[in-house]
């Protein structure tokens, strides 16, 4: 069994993924971390030096190899299901979970971690709200194709993880 977490940046895919993996005694894999470790540079550096197409090719290759493993919990990047055949690959090899947050709460969550979000670091609070709402609207149709959609607003990490475990059981 493979569980793949989808959602916008700041949705908690890594944190929630680790929690689920611990509770189910499954390996946890963060796709972005795997890509960075194997390329010896950050995703930002890859985008700047090699371009987005280079990163997306790597992302697809690592996604395919990870989903060939027998089981685990995978945290994807926010753009992973948007590009190439990634969404079809995810849907055919896993139970996919969309961590759905309101744009307002995503923006609030992202404001707390701007140093880790280079795409947002030069925006003020109002610009971040607008960016998240616009960017999320372009991606939501992909996210909503997940097997399970979890409404995350007003829930703790523990509650979200427990709800996912109940729904996949």
N, C-alpha and C positions, 0 to 999 in steps of 0.2 A: 504494500500500500504506500502510495506517495501522496502527500498533502502539499499542495502548492498555494501559497498565499499571494494574492493579487491586491493591488490598491495603489492609491496615489502616494507620493512621497510624504512622509510624516504620519502614515496610517498605522505604524507600529508593527509592520510585517516581521521585522527581525525580532523584536521583543516578544511578540505574541508567538511567533514561530518557535523560539527557544522554550517558551513555557509549555507549548503543546508537545514538543519533542521530549522534554523532561517528563511530563506526565504520562506519555505513552511509551517511554523508553525507546525512542526512535532517534536516529542520527539527525542532526540539524545542519542544514547547509544554507549559507547566504550567497546567492548567485553573484552579487556585486563583489563580495570579498574574495570569492574564488577567482573571478576575472582579474582583480587587482593583484592578487598574490601570484598568479601565473604570468602576468605581463610585467611585473615589477614596476608598476606605476599606478597612480590613482586614475579613477575614471575621468576626472577633470583633465589630467595630463593627457590621457588618451584622446579625449575630444579635441584638446588644443593642438596636439602634435600629429595625430593620425586621422582625426575627423570622426564624426559620428558613425559613418558607414563602417569603418574599421571596428569600432566598439560593438556595433550591432551584429556584425559577423561573428565576433568572439562570443558575444552573449548567446547567440543561437547555437553555436557549436558546444559551449559548455552546458547550456540548457539540455540539449539532446543527450549529451553524455551522462549528465546527472540523472535524468529521467530514465535512463537505461539501468540504473541501480535498482535493487529489489524493493527498497523502502526508505522512507525518510520524510522530513518536513523541509520544504524549500521556500525561502523568502526570495521573491523576485524583485527586480528594480521596478519602479513605477511605470517605465516605458516598455518593459519586456513583452507584455501581451499585444502591444500595438504593432510591432514590426515583424515582417516576414511571416513565416508559418508558426511562430511561437505559440500563439493562442491555440491553434489546432493541435500542436504537439502537447501542450499542457492538458487540453481537454481529453486527448486520447490516452494519456499515460498517468493520469492522476485524478484525485478529487480536488477541484479548484475551489478556493474560498476567496470571495471579495470582501475585504474589510472596508465597509462603506461608512464614511464620515460626512457630515455636512461640510460644505466649503468653508463656512465660518469657523468651525472647530479645527479643520485642517490648517487654516491660516493661523489660528492661535497657537496650535502645536508647532508649526514651522517657525513662528516668531521666536520661540525659545531655543532654536537650534540653527540660527542663521549661519554660524561659523562652519557648519557642516553642509550647507546648501549654497554653493557658489552661485547658482543661477538666481538666487534671491537676495544675496548679500547687499546689493546696491539699491534695493527697493525700500521705500518707507512702508509703514503699516498699511496705509490705504492702497498702495500699489500692490502689496502682497495679496491683500484680499481680492483685488481685481484679477491679478495674475492667476491665483488659485482657481477662482470661479471660472475664468475663461479656459484655462488649460485643462481643468478637470472635465469640463463640458465636452471637450474634444475626445477624451479618453473613456468616459463613463460607459459608452455602448460596448466597448471591449470588456471592461471590468464586469459588466452585468451579464456577460455570457458564462460566468463562473457557475459551477454546479450548485454552490451555496452562497447566499449573500447574507452577511452578518451586519446588522445595524449596530454601529459602535458608539454613537453619541450617548453620553451619560452612563457608560459602562466602564468598569475597571478592566485592566489587562487580564486579571484573574477571571472575571465574569465572561469576557470575550472568549478566552481560551476554553473555559468550561462549556460554553455554548457550542463552540466548534466541535469539541469532543463528543458532546451529546448528539449533535446532528450527523456526525459521520459514523456513529456507532451502529 
